[in-house]
């Protein structure tokens, strides 16, 4: 049986898991939130690469047959390394949706919201070079937004201030498209849309990730026909009761949450 392993530094990857569950409700999944190290965006690429490799080992030990790196920072830092280290494992990573933004913009001006590590990664540079050479990109790292979302402050004045500080100069410059380059950010799409207005398109790549997961699984022989909806498993390296509250607030899930602990650079179930 196929089991999708999905990981992020915190709750952001739940936006990707949500899309996967909507598209493939029968697919069993195990989600790991590395909340002991959240946020990844302020860490070095080497650190994130190390976390990602060990988390992959852990998810494989739990029975995962496919890994979804549901974190733009981890994808930028580690996706190439993970594919080289685990050549037999199919990986799906996050790629900033610059291509569809470049193809759909009418003004030729696109806002990209992502972490510093994502902007510094080779993956982002490659996507820009291949697909956005004729588009003007306005970039912002949104300091503090991941922490606000982890805290559940989706509509708080401080959260709005972070977004307005990033978006107002972009809007004044004439952007008509916004790319979400961090999996945490879809949880504040309503606030982004409120600030940006109805004439600005916001691109969430989670749906494309779900379709890629399906393509890889079908290629390997998996079929969801006549299978009942699967209940996901949740693990955090932080406090289970905290993640349980976040799950209920963000997704409505009330599944039990287990804890994994970092011990000497390795992950073990508590």
N, C-alpha and C positions, 0 to 999 in steps of 0.2 A: 504494500500500500504506500502511496506517495504521501509524504508529510512535508509541508513547506516550513522552513525555519526562517523567521523574520526578525531582524534586529535593528535597533536604533539606540541612541544615547538615552532616550527617555520616551515621552509619550508621542513624539512627532510621527514615528512610524505607524502609529495606530491609524493615521489617515490613509496610509497605504494598505494596511491590513483590512480596513473598512471596505476599500475598493475591491480587494481580492475576494472578500467574503460576499460582496454583492454580486460579483461576476462569477465566482466559483463557490457557491455555498456548500457544496459537498466536500470541498478540499480541507482535510485536517491541517491545522497550522499550530505552530508553537512560536510565541512572541517573547523575545527577551529585550527588556529595557535596561541598559547599562547605566542606571541612575547613580551609581557610585562615582561615575566619571562625567555626568552631564554638566555643562554642554560640551560637545566635541569641538564646536566651532572655534573655541579659543585655545585649543591644544595644538601641539605640533603635529605635522603629518606623520612623523615617525611614531609618536604615541598612539595615534588613532589607528595606524596600521597594525601595531602590536595588539591593541584591544580587539580589532576586527578579526585577526587571525585566531586568537584564542576563543573568541565567541563562536566563530565558525566551527572550531574543533568541538566545542561544548554542544552546539546544536546538532552536529553530526552524531555525537555520542548519545543524544536523546532520540535519534531515529530520523532526523531530517534527511530528505533525499534531494532537496533543492533549497538554495539559500537566497533570500531576498535581502539585499543590503538597503534597508528602508531608511537611509540617511544619506543626504547629499554629501556631507563632509566625509563620511566613511567611504562612500563610493569614490570621491575624488582622491582620497588618500590611499585607498587599499584595494580597489576592485581589480586592477591589473595584477597586483601582488597575490590576491586571493586566487585568481584563476590560474596563476602559475604554480602556486603552492598546492592547490587541490584540483588538478587537471581533470579528474573524473567527476567533479561536482558541477552541476549547472548553477550559474549565478545570474541574478537579475539585480542590476544596480540602478541608482537614480542618476539621470542625466538632465541637467537644466534644460527646460523646454524652449531653448532658444530657436530651434529650427521651426516649430509651428508658429512661434511668435513672429519670426522674420518673414514667414510666408503669408501671414494674415494681416500684418500691420499696414495701415494706409498712410500713416504719417511718416513711416520710416524711423520712428523713435519708440524704443522699447525700454521699460524699466525692469531691472533684474534685482530681486531681493534674495540674498543668500548670505552665508557666513563667510568670514575672512578666509577660512581654510578652503572652502569651495572655490572662491575666486582665484586662489593661489594654485589650485590643482591643475594638472595637465589636461584632465578631462574637459574642464570648462574652456580652457584655451583652445583645445582642439575643436570643440563644438562651435565656438565663435568664429574660428578661422574657416571652418568648412561651410557654415550656414549663414553667418551674419556679417560678412565683409561689407555689405552695402547698407547696413542698418546701424543707426546710432544707438548704442546701449548706455543707459544710465544705471549705475550700480550703487547699491547701498547694503551695508552689513547689519543694520537694525540692532545695535547693541542693546542687550537686555530683553529682547522679545522672546527668545527661547525660555528664559527663566520665568517671564511673566506667564507664558502658556503653561509651563510645568506647574506653576502655582495656581492655575485655573483662572487667572485674571484676564479673561477673553474680551471683556468690554470695559475694563477699568480705565479711568482717565489717564493713568500713566501709560497704559498700553496704547491708547489712542494717540498720546503725545509722541511715542516712539514712531508710530506709523506716519503720523502727519509730518514729522521732521524729515522722514525719508521721502514721502510721496509728494509733498507740496512742490519742491523744486522740480521734480520730474513732470508733474502735471503742468506746471507753468512753462516747461520746455516743450510741451506738446505730445507727450507719450499717449498712445492709444491702446497699449497692451502692457500687462504686467506679468512677468514670469516669477513663479514661486520656486526658489531654488533651495528650499529647506522643507522637510516634511512636517515640521511643526506648524508652518505658516498657514496651511489650509484651515486650521481651526479658527483663524481670525479672518477668513474670507468675507464674512458679512460686514465686518468693520472696515476692511480694505475697500469693499465695494461701496460702502456708505461714504467713505472719504473720496474715492476716485470718481464716483458718479457713474451713470448708466452707459456712458459712451466709451468706457474703458474696459477692455476684456481682461479677465484674470485667468491665467492658465495654471491649472492644477494637473501635474503629470500622473497622478495616482491611477487613473483609468488606463493609461497606456501601459503602466507597469503590470496591472492585472491581466491585460491581454497578452503581454509577453510571457507571464507565468503560464497562462493557458497554452500558448504555443509550445513552450518547452515541455510541458507535461504531456500534451498530446503526442509530441514527437517521441517521447519515451514510452508511450503506450498506455498512459492513464486515461480513464474514461469515467466521467461523472454520472453516467446514465443510471437512473433509478436508485441513486444513493440519497440518503437523508442528509439534511444540513448537519455539518460537523460543528462541534463546540471547540473553540480554540483553547489552547493552554497558555497561561501567562506566567512569566518569571521576571523578577526584577533583582538587580544587584543592590538596590536601595532598600527602603522599608516597605514590606508588602502591604501594610495597612494604608500607607500613603498612596501607593499605586492603585490599590483597590478603590479609593475615593476618586482618583483621577479617571479610572476606567468608567465608573458609574457616571461621572459628570460629562465626560467627553463622548462616550459611546453607548452608554446605557447598559453595559455588560456588568453582570454580577458574578462572574466566574471566580473561583478561588485563585489566589496569587501565591506562588511559591517564591522562595528566595534562593539566589545563588550568591556565593561569596568569592571574592578574589583572594586567593591564598598563594603567595609566591609567584604571582603572574599567571596563575591558572584559575579556572572557574570550577567550583564544586557546589552541588546542591547542599543547602543548609540542612 
